[in-house]
Amino acid sequence: MNGTLQEAINENRARLLDELKRGTPMKVALLLEKEGWSREWACKAVQTLEVKYNPAHLHDGSVKNQEIREKLQMRASIGAGLFILGTLVTVVTLLSALAHGGLIVIAFGAIFSGASLWGHNYSRLKKYPDRRLPIYLPPKDSTGSRPQDY
């Protein structure tokens, strides 16, 4: 690409906004890189257009949308972990009590709260699509960058 980054963005704005409406920022950056844009320019162009124009028409904007999505994913993961842990404790103590006698620990609190936490947050993820912005990281060696390293 000849010229400056801003000129390249201005020249391709309509097409890039259309691509961002249909695809994720990461995919659009990869597309630009395949078209010959440098990774640095592709990432900066996509970041600029995504944040400034919000082409996916996200209610809270691109950056806030991603923050909310990441919080929901974390809470859903914690809920799934609690559910699995509660189930494991229950199954292991049940098998141990059946084989050797002793107490059975039924971790219904962890099971129910984990399932509830996972279900509540996982269902809300649909409202917040994954639109991570591509971040340019200079290559660590002199061989250049590879699109699959995003």
Secondary structure, 3 states (H helix, E strand, C coil): CCCCHHHHHHHHHHHHHHHHHHCCHHHHHHHHHHCCCCHHHHHHHHHHHHHHHCCCCCCCCHHHHHHHHHHHHHHHHHHHHHHHHHHHHHHHHHHHHHHHCCCCCCCHHHHHHHHHHHHHHHHHHHHCCCCCCCCCCCCCCCCCCCHHHC
